[in-house]
Amino acid sequence: MAADLQTMRAILEAALDDELPVKELNPSHHLYEDLGMDSMAAVVMVVEIQKRMGVRIPDDEVPQLMTVQAVLDIVCRLRGAGDRE
């Protein structure tokens, strides 16, 4: 999980084009309220996840990504689905 949190921190910093406003990233952080993400940053985040984590998040699931944990959960689920295909 620590490696995934480090990867998520890099992805979120790329999406926000800045350092995160929190010292420690944790799964309960809300992307919009705690980290200051907006809709454009969300698009960049999804592209960065695809590039760095090797999964494609379906468009209809993007609105569900409200917390760091929600992102980690969907990435984990999609990685598992890729293993079964």
N, C-alpha and C positions, 0 to 999 in steps of 0.2 A: 504494500500500500504506500509506503514512503516513496518508492521510486515513481509510482503513479502520481502522487501529490507533487513531486518535483517536476514531473513532466507537465502536469496541469498548471503549475505555477508559470512555467515557461510559455505555455500556450496562452494563458490568460494575459500575461505581460505583453505578448505579441499582439493579442487581440485588442488590448487597451492602449497599446503603443506607449506604455509607461510601466513603472514599478507598481506593484499592487499596494493599495492603501493599508494593508495589514502586514504585520511582521511575520506571523505564522499562518499559512493557509491551512484551513481545516475543512473537513467534509460538510460541516453545517453552514458554511458561508453561503449566503444568498448572492447569486451572481449580480443581480441588479441593485439590490439595496445595500449590501455590504461592500461590493467590489466596484460599483459604479458602471457596470456594463450597460450599453444601450443596444439598439437593434443592429446597428452597423458592426459593433464589436462582436455581437453574437454570430453574425455571418462569418467574420474573420475567425472566430473561435472554432466554428464547425469546419472550416477549411483547414485550419491548423491541426485539428484532431485527425482529420483524414490523412494529412501529410505525415504527421509525427507518430500517430498510433495505428495507422493502417486500417481504419474502419470508416465506413461511410454511414453517417447518421441520416436516416430517412427524413425528408422534409416535414412529414406529419408528426414526427417525434421531437423536433426542435423546440416547439413551445413548451414542452414538458421539462426542459432543462433549466430549472430554476436555482438549483444549488450545486455545489461542487460534487456532492455525493450523487446527485441525479446523473451528472455527466459521467462519473466513474462507473456507476451502475450500468448505464447503457453501453459504454465502451466495453465493459466486461461481458455483458450479454451478447453484444455483436461479435466480439472476438470468439466467444464460445460457439456462436452460430456458424462462424466461418470455419471452425474446426470440423463441424459436422457436415458441411457441404462438400 
